[in-house]
Amino acid sequence: MVLLTFAKAEAEAVSYGKPVVLAHGDSHYFRINKPLLGSKSRRRIENIMHVETFGADDVHWSRNTNSTKC
């Protein structure tokens, strides 16, 4: 298991410069948003998207397509 602190996620996403998705489940809501603020600028980190899905009893599949040619 890899632990990713907010500071590390922020630094990696900002230096990467391309879209980053942070996804998790196990809630009763489906949300897509960009809630993370930079620790120094206090401005939204535009290339980080947060995706929250329903819990395990309600999710039966996931499809992800990734490309390094962005």
Stockholm file with secondary structure:
# STOCKHOLM 1.0

chainA/1-70         MVLLTFAKAEAEAVSYGKPVVLAHGDSHYFRINKPLLGSKSRRRIENIMHVETFGADDVHWSRNTNSTKC
#=GR chainA/1-70 SS CCCCCHHHHHHHHHHHCSCEEEEEEEESCCEEECCCBCTTTCSBCTTEEEEEEECTTTCCCCCCCCCSCC
#=GC SS_cons        CCCCCHHHHHHHHHHHCSCEEEEEEEESCCEEECCCBCTTTCSBCTTEEEEEEECTTTCCCCCCCCCSCC
//
